Amino acid sequence: MATVHVDNQRYEMDDKQNLLQACLQLKMDLPYFCWHPAMGSVGACRQCAVKQFKDESDQHGKIVMACMTPVTEGARISIQDAEAVEFRAAVIEGLMINHPHDCPVCDEGGECHLQDMTVMTGHNYRRYAFEKRTFRNQNLGPFLNHEMNRCIQCYRCVRFYREYAGGNDLNAFALRNIVFFGRDKDGVLENEFAGNLVEVCPTGVFTDKTLKQHYTRKWDLQMAPSVCVHCAVGCNITAAERYGMLRRLVNRYNGEVNGYFLCDRGRFGYEFVNSQRRIRKPLRHGQPVGLEDARAGLRKLAAGGAIGIGSPRASLESNFALRSLVGADYFFAGIPGREAALLKLMLEILGNGPAPAASLREIEHSDAVLVLGEDVTNVAPRMALSLRQAVRQQPMEIAERLRIPLWMDHAVREAVQDEKGPLFIAAASATRLDDVAAATFRGAPDDIARLGFAVAQALDPAAPGPEDLPGQTRELAARIAAALKGAKRPLIVSGPSLGSAAIIQAAANVAWALAGAHLAFTAAEANSMGLAMMEAPALDAAQAATAETAIIVENDLYRRLPAAEVDQLLARFGHVVVLDHLENATTAKAELLIPAATFAEGEGTLMSSEGRLQRFFAALSPTEPVEPSWRLLGGWNTLDEIIRALAEAMPQLAAVREAAPAASFRMEAAKIPRQPHRYSGRTSMLANISVHEPKPPQDADSPLSFSMEGNPKQPPGALQPFFWTPGWNSYQAVNKFQEEIAGRLEAGDPGVPMFASGGGGHAFFNAIPAAFEARAGEWLLAPLFHIYGSEELSREAPAVAELGPQPYVALNPEDAAQFGDEVELMGQRFRVSRIAELPRGVAGIPAGVPPFAGLELPAWSKIQPIQ
Amino acid sequence: MLSTIRTLWYVFLHMFHKRVTIQYPDEKAYLAPRYRGRIILSRDPDGGERCVACHLCAEACPVDCIALQATEDENGRRYPEFFRINFSRCIFCGFCEEACPTYAIQLTPDTEMGEYKRPNLVYEKDDLLINGEGKYPGYNFWRVSGVKIGGKDKGEAENEGPPVDVHRLLP
């Protein structure tokens, strides 16, 4: 810590920081553009100028850039100094010379960092009367809108896109006052994190194209804290509603999980909530019925003996309500046996093994990583962005040796050059992280597991290892082991994507053979881990159950098992009741179909793959007859009641109570408003229906209110509906809510991590599979995941669907040589995709893409040439 | 006594003064153009809707009686999909007019809005939009803004240079 005088006031500042960050941390207002808390300083925009004085007697001082000046003991600076104020106003005036007169029609208006900073510096009148420079925009795909005239050349976009997210198709073109940020030519931005440019760009150059189709200003949105449902990472999001429609998602800062960034599937997948295929009315035999009628029907059928099939995409509460309705013996997990076994294995490893589960922050700070059997970018995208930062950890030591402060981003990058920390990826095919990997290994699932076991043995001779490993693989294993051993914070990433228990066991062995290693598992869906914690038998067991009725909650069984098996299963029951959001093959079989609320319409708790319990809250006011499944299934009126019952019935999930404060929580006797205090249109938005304004909907399930009334102070992290402070209307307001810039939220990071500390000892796993051998005429079908397309709900969002793949069969070019452009698999024709990275004897098929959605993979299958 | 007579005399003299009271509604009072009465939405000199659906009027409204939804035509010109003012709530403060960056929303000197039923005081865009520029002739926001719309390409707005060729190599 250092003592610094700011405008003659004494402050304690962290001497590892720069002055800008330290001032912002002390909640001072100092304008900036190019600095970003996650990306450090480059000193490009000259906006954060302050005056620095030599000592107490120095009256003149000199202007310095706060973001490029380290905090030093005894420093004296002034933000209010007249010359510094004038300098900052002049800089803004310069930046505004070419800025178009667009605010009224700009999507950033009202949450624009440039607007905020212009107001903060006091520049309010344009003196420059000459021509403005203009650009042509590019079509950057379905996610982002491009309006280059508005650019102020802060370089944040290319710094994020190229340096932080590893993309290479966005760049700066031309020079001097005509610098252009875009692609070489029009086209979809390739990087999976391009959507973050919406928040990274301080003005309206990159804006959300999906929001544009139903545009609403930030101040008019009713917002609620929520959790992304499109993968198991559990990124925190803010869901926003207007006129009864979900309008957009933005990032919600959680220091332990997603920090400042989301992936594009999470950010743009929300549109499934507004889909034409939403189920809006209860149907019996296809005919609309009233909700009470439908609920009575459900109760009657349940009383007559029913089994319940839960879901990994339904909340813990909904699964528990179903379990309570049908009885624990008749409740099935709704996932195939193999996946259930893998999840159970992962829970066993995290719960009882010595290695703790890594949060995304810990992943970001790991200095050696081994990825076993996962294509992280396509399965748990946000985790891949953290892994990309992890490879920078070890080379940062170069900068530290040169005494370069770590926040001085470009100096650090100059010092580090192309040096990368050890990241080893063993996967079935190429992955999007290969460009930063120290070495990659491609093999069939069993071979990947064998590599893992070999690494574990190299680390600890007590661990079992494979006997007959090829020399090259053995060398690689030794190299990986040496890198992991030399690291301070090693990390092993694995998961169930390849359907192999051996891979997960090998990952656990590696983590356990190392002292201080963290484990990060992926999982298929938002609540896969939570469902596994409920310890229900898998779907296969339901095939033997006898009951009159089957109640299926938020689960399309045709994505779990082959169609013939599901048909057979459903035919066993006299009545099939389905609760779901969207029409699908399972809802088509329902005798009684009841609409269930999505994450945007109801509350619930999800357990992320890290084992973090997080609650999401409704952003949309309750609309009959769409109710959360747990309420439809009966027995409980409020969320707190069911959570209490859940915690009592399942001690292993007792922590669910702490995921967020109960509905009775009040801040100074007031609820927390979902609407900003500037929310408009209250007396007019429904006036076309009735001029008598209705009472705002009451929310008995949460401490949040569906109005702008309430306590505007900072609520606990799990209840933070949006970030706003006076003068900071953009997302950058989050600085004012953090204990430390880019650190914890002052009111606590949301979520309860269940496996943050490792358990006791655990014996090494020793079931080492035999080496993979290709078969003649038969291929091992392995799933290849796609960020856009493999996940069930985001597939229904038009923007995401546009980028999804068509079904294909991928083969190694040598294997594919015997076929033409098309092959026959399972009696259907598919396009052949030649992927050189695929091992021979393995065929890749797109996971979750019909008609492959219900297949249990990996599986052997014949592939034939077209007759 | 004297004062009473004097008072009566003055009252008598008033009979010959010019009358202030007018016979409304047969006769109408003069209301200045700046008078804050019924709100209208105007059109720009080209005849297009001036409102660009920026939501600033709704934001400024102290009684929250303006609701709208933005949309865009196929050429990128933004306009309100619906625009509703609930005049049964409006207090005619004129903040919306002050907030409007395009001179679209204007208050007029028309105050005759009496209705028997409150729902009749809910005006939709059709009821608000007039065929003229209102009090502020000549201004066209789209001529000033840098956004491309139908009939106005990049670089064609006032004070704009032609679009930069970013692949040009000259300094």
Interface residues (C-beta under 8 A of the other chain):
Chain A: P100 H101 D102 C103 P104 V105 G109 G110 A129 F130 E131 K132 R133 T134 F135 R136 N137 E147 N149 R150 F173 A174 L175 R176 I178 F180 G182 K212 H214 Y215 T216 R217 W219 D220 Y243 R678 Y679 S680 G681 R682 T683 S684 M685 A687 N688 S690 V691
Chain B: V52 A53 C54 H55 L56 A58 E59 C61 V63 D64 C65 I66 A67 L68 Q69 A70 T71 E72 R78 R84 I85 N86 S88 R89 P101 T102 R118 P119 L121 V122 E124 F141 V144 S145 G146 V147 K148 K154 G155 A157 N159 E160 G161 P162 P163 V164 V166 H167 R168 P171
